[in-house]
Amino acid sequence: MHLNDPAAGPPPSLWADLRAALRGTSADYTRIPLKRAVLLLAIPMMLELVLESTFAVVDIFFVAQLGASAVATVGLTETYLFLIYSIAMGLATAVTAIVARRIGEARGDDASLSAVQAIVLAVLVSLPFTLAGAIWAKDLLRLMGADAWAIEHGYRYTQWMLGGNAVIMLLFVINAIFRGAGDAATAMRVLWVANAINILLDPILIFGLGPIPAMGIEGAAIATNIGRGIGVLMQLWILFRGSEHLRIARASLRWHTPTLALIARTSLGGIGQMIVAMTAWIFLMRILASISTEAVAGATIAIRIMMFTLMPAWGMSNAAATLVGQNLGAGEPGRAEAAVWRIGWMNMVFTLAVSVAFYLWHDAIIGLFTDDATVIAIGGEWLSILAWSYFVYGWWMVAVQAFNGAGDTMTPTWINLVFFWLLQIPLAWTLALPMGWSHSGVFWGVFVSETAVGLFTLWLFSRGRWKRFAV
């Protein structure tokens, strides 16, 4: 047994497990005690995503100092980035499921081959978005209802963010490889480096320092691309050097159509569920843009805060995906289900605590990012509404990741299609415009639809059909 395996010898102390979680371990997550497996995977996954969301909050903090139009430019650009994120996350979902299943089946060479095909696919998918961002940035902003400042001055932010989308794709997909293999600490360290560089460069490039000129909102995009680019180089170096659970073998460096097709086919469900959710967000932002720039800015700040506070819950949910995939591969469906319920309760407790903060201090939280009274009122209203259903998000994320970790990515896609396209968009539009609720109608439409989808997904998970899914 490996010396670093927490299953070896007497049970380690909590402190020893915490250190192992941060440093990485070669533990077999299908055999060690479930509580310890959750701890070793969830801690680095939580910290990984907390830092990612920290960058998002820091980024919007600096950009907000350039004015509401600059914040709105970020928000409108992100409606397109959400499409890229949805594809990257869909690919990542498939890769985590497939790599985790192969590791659980003790087929390391096939896991390595799957990793290479995933990287190839990520690069190919990024190319059309690079072209669109480089050529049609102004047109894309105009299509989303951007104001004159965004079109004339903010478009370079859009060019950089869409043009450099390959680093987003690769960062998501390669970290998904690490997570599927059980190398959560490696994925965490990569994002620590990438986002630390982002945070360091953000104020320097936005406002200037010494001989470095102030680049404004364009500087934020350049900082992001540099940080993520360095992160990707770090990922590739670790992959080929070898991590605790996976190393890219020379024999895997080839085009393998069956494996690539399996990843593409499995990722369709993951991409579909993300695109449905993200395009729903695009429609919501378009509704808000028709109301006012302040409505877009308030919603943009609120969603950044929401994503920041949900990152620990997403980290725990990602741990559930890895445990489900590896334990199904090892023929332990009961252990896979037990992991999901354990993590779900942890998520609920965490999101309930966040709900209290949102309800009590919603305006003060938004006020950390802007002094515009209208923006504060709008963003604060959304946080106060979210407070009533935030605990449902914790269960929803874990249940969705259980389906995804099993490779059943189509079930969440169909669920999202019904609840987001057929319920959320029509309801938000009706409440906001025909009924005259303005931005409040959008927020309440989101509340109703996302509470419903969370409860339904958890019920469907409890039926257990995901345990029999094969990849």
N, C-alpha and C positions, 0 to 999 in steps of 0.2 A: 504494500500500500504506500502511496506517495507520502513523504514526510509532512507535506503541508496540508494533507487531507484532514479536515476537522473530524472525520469519522474515525481517525486512527487514535488508539489509546483511550484514556479516560475523557469524559466530556469536557471540553474546554470552557473556560469562564466566559462571561458575557463580554468582557473587555478583549479577550483573545479573539472572539468571534467578530467583534467590531473591527479590530485590526486586520483580520483576515478578509473581511468584506471590503475594506479600503485598499488593501494591497493586492487582492486577487488570490484565488485558491483553486486547486485542482480537485476539489470535492466532487463526488458523484451525487448530483442533486436528486437522483432517483432512489438513493439508498440511505442518505443521512437523515436524521430526524427532521420531520417536516418544518417544525418551528425554526430550526437552525437554517434549513434551506431557504425559507422565506427571508430570514434575516440577512443571509449572505448575499442574496440577489437583490432584495428590495432596497437596502441601504445605498449601495452605489448607484442603482437606477434612480432613486429619489434625488440623490445629490447631483447626478448628471443633469437631470431635467430642471432642478432648482436653479442651477447656474445658467442653463440655457434661458430660462424665463427671467433670471436676474438681468441678463444682458438685454432682453426685450424691454424690461422696465427702465433700465438705465438709458437705453437708446432713446426711448420716447421722452424721458426726462430732459435730455439735452435738446432733442428736436423741438420739444414744446417751447423752449426758450426762443425759438425763431418765429413763433406765432401759430395761430389756429390753422392757417392755410398750409403751413409746413406739416403739422400733425395730420391734417386731412389728406395731404399728398401721400404720407406714409400709409394711412388707412386705405386709401383707394388703390395704391400699389399693392397692398397686401391682399386685396381681393383677387388679384391675378396670381400673386405668390401663393395664395391658398390653393390654387389649382396645381401649382408645382408641388407644394407640400402634400397635397392629396395623393399625387402620383408617387412621390418619394415615400410617403408613409404607407401607401398601398404595397409598393415593392418591399418596403421594410417588413411589413406584416407577413408577406409571403416568405421572405428570406428567413425571418425568425422562426416561423413554423417549420419550414423544411430543414433548416440547419439543426434546430432543436430535436426534431424527430430523428434525424440521422445520428446525432450524438447519442440520443437515448437508445438507438438500435446498435450502438457501437460500430458505426460505419464512418469512421473519420475521413477516409479518402473521398467518400461521396459528399461529405460536408464541405470539404475543401473545394471540390469541383463545383458545387452549388454556389459557393462564395464567389468564385471567379466569374461564373455566368451572370450572377447578379450585378457585379461591377460593370461588366460589358453592357448589360441591358440598361443600367442607370445612365451611362454615358450616351448611348444611342437616343434615349428618351429625352435627354436634356437639350439636344441640338435644335429642334424647332423653336423652343422657347428663347434660346439665345438669339436666334435670327429675329424673332418677333420683337424682342426688347430692344435690340440694337437699331431697328429700322422704324418701328411704329410706336415708340414710347408716347409721344404727344397724342397720337390718335387714340391710344388705349386709355389715357387719362380723360380725354374729351368724351369718350364713349361712356365713362362712368360719371359724367356730370361734374368734373373738376372745375374749380374756379380759374380765373385768368392767371393768378399768380402760380398755381400749380402747373398749368400748361406751359407757361413761359419760363419759369425758373425751377420748378420742381421736377421737370421731366428727366433730368440727368440722373436723379435718384432712381427713377423707374428703369432707365437704361442700364445702370450698373446692377441693380437687383435682378432684373430678368436676364440680362446678358451673362451674368455670372452664376446662373442657376445650377450649373454642373456641380459646383462645390456643395450646394444644398443637397442635391441628389445623392452625391457620394457620401457626404457626412451622415445622412440618414441611413443609407443602405449598408455601409460598412459597419456602423455601430450596431445595426440590426444583426449583422453576422456575429459580432462579438457577443451580443446579448443571447442569441439563440444557442451559441456554443457554451454559454455560462460564464463568459468573460466580462461580466458586468463592470468590474472595476476598471478594465481597460477602456471600455466605452466612456466611463465617467472621466477618466484622466484626459482623454482626447478632448472632450467638451470643456473641461477646465482650462486647458491650454488655449483652445480656439476662442473661447469667450473672454478669457482674461485679456487676450490681445485685442479683441473687439472693444472691451471696456476701456483699455488704456488708450487706444487710438481715437476713440469717438470724440472726446473733447478737443483733442489736438487737431484733428482734421476738420471738425465742424467750425471751431472758433479760431484756429491758428495758434502757433506757438513759435516764437523766434523767426527763423527763416521760412517756416512752413506757413503758407498763406491760409486764411480762413476760407474753407470751401462750402460752408453752409450745409444744406441738407445733402448735397452730393458727397460731402466728407463722411457722413454717416454710412452711406452705402459702400464707399471705398473701404472704410474700416471693417465693415462686416465681411466683405469679400476677402480681404487680407487674412483676417482671423480664421475664417472657415477654410480658406485655402491651405493655410499652415496646418490646420487640424487634419485635413485630408492627407497631406504628405505624411504626417505622423501615423495615421491609420495604416497606410500602405506599408510603411516601414515595419510596424508591429506585426502586420499580417504575414509578411514574408519572413520576418525573423522568427515568428512563432510566439503564441501566447500560451496561457495555461492549458487550454482545451483544444486549440486549433492552430494549425500552421498550414499555409498554402504550399503544397508540394509542387515541384517543378512539372510533374506529369499533369497537374490540373490546369496548367497554362495553355489552354486550347479551347476552341469553340466546340461545344457539345450540345447539339440541337435538342435531344430529348430532355436534358436537364434544364436548358434555357426555356424550352416550351412549358415544362412543369412550373417553373417560377412565374412565367408570364401568365399562364392559365390560373394559377393560384392567386396571383397578385390582382387579377381582374376584379375579384370580389373586394379586396382591400382597397383598390383604387376607386371602385364604384362607390363604396360606402363613404369614402372621404370626399369624392367629387360631389356626391349628393349633398353632403353636409356643407361643404365649402361653397358650392354654387348657391345653396340656400342663403348662405351668409352674403354672397354677392348681391342677391336680390334685396336682402335686408339693407345693405349699405346703399343700394341705389334708391330705396325708399327714403332712407335718412338723408341722402344727398338732395333729394327733391324738397326736403323740409328746410334744412339750413346747413351751412358749414359747421356751425357750433354743434349740431346734432351728430354729425359725422365725427367731429373731434372728441366729444364726450363719450360716444360709443367706442371709439378707438382706444381711448385711455382706459375705459372700463374693461374692455376685452383683454387688454394687456395685463391688467391687474388680475382679472379672472384666470387667465392662463398661468400667471405667476403662481397664484395660490393653488391651482390644480396640479402643478407639476409634481409635487410629492405623491399625490394620488395617482397620477399617470405612471410614476416610477414604480409604485407598488403593483399597478395593473400590468405593467410590462413584466414584472417578476412572475405574475400569474401566467402570462403567455408562455414564458420559458418553462415553467414548471409543468404546465399542461402538455406542451409539446414533448418534452423529454420523458415525462412519466407515461404518456400514451405510447411513445416509442418503446419504452421498457415494459409495456404490458401491465401498467398500474393505473387503470382509470379511476379507481376509488381514491387513490392518493392525489390524483390530478384534481378531482372535484373537491376534496378536503382543502387543498391549497387555495382554491378560489373562494370558498366560504370564509376561510380564515382571513384572507387579505381583504375581502369585502367588508367585514366588520371593522377592520383597522381603518379602511378608507372612510367608512361612515362616521366614525368618531372624529377623524381629522376634519372632514368637511363640515360637520356640525359646529366645530370650534370656529372655523372660518366664517360660517354663517352669522354667528354672534357678532364678530368684528364688523362684517358688512352692514348688519342692521344698526349697530350702535354708532359707527363712525364713518358712514358712507361718504358724506361730503368732505370730511377731513382727509380721507384717503385720496380722493380725486384732487383735492386742493394741494397735495404734495407735488403735483405735476403741472398745474396751471393756476393762474390767478384770475382767469376769466370766469366771472360769476355765472354766466349762462352755461358754459361748458361744465363747471362744477355741479350745477343743479341737474343737468341732464345725465352726466356720468354717475352722480350720486344716486339718482333715482333708479338707474339700472341695478346698481349694487344692492340697493335696499330690496328690490324685487327678487333678485337672485337669492337673497338670504333665506327666502321661504322654501326653496326647493334644492338647495345646494347639496344636501346629504344624498339626494337621489343620484346626483352626478357620480358620487363615489361608487355606488353599486353598479351603475350603468357602465362605467369604464371597465370595471373588473369583469362583468359579464360579457361585454363585447370582446375583451382580450382573451377570455376563455374560448370563445368561438374561434377567434383568429389563431390562437396558439394551437388549436386542434386542426387548423387548416380549413375550417368551414367559414371562409370569408364571405360567402354569398348570403348567408342568413342575415348578418347585420346590414348588408347592402339593401335587401328588400325591406327590412325594418325602417332604415333611414329614408328610403324612397317614399314610403307611405307617410311617415310622421313629419318629414321635413318638406317635401314637395307638395304633398296633398293636404297637409294640415298647417304647417308653420307659415309658409309663404302666403297662402290665401288669407289666413287668419290675421297675420301681421298687417298685410295690405288693407284689409277691410277695417280693422280697428284704427289704423293710422290715418287713412285718407277718407274713404266714404263716411266713416263714423266720426271723424274729426278728432281722434285722440292724439294726433301728431306722433312724436317720437315715443310717447308712452304706449301707444298701441303696438308698436314694434316690440317693445320690451315685454309686454304682457303676452303677446303672441308667442314669443320665445319661451316664456315661463310655462305656458300651457302645453306646448308641443314637446318640450324637452323633458318635462316631468312625466308626461305620458309615455314617451319612448323609453325612458329609463325603467319605469315600472314594468312595461311590457317585455323588454329585453331580459330582465331578471327572471320574470315568470317563465319565459321560453327556455332560458338556461336550465332552470330547475327541472325541466322535463327530461334532460339528459341525452338527447339524440346526438349531440356533438361528440360523445365518447366513442362513437362507432365510425367517425369520419377518417378516411385514409388519404395520405399524401405520399 
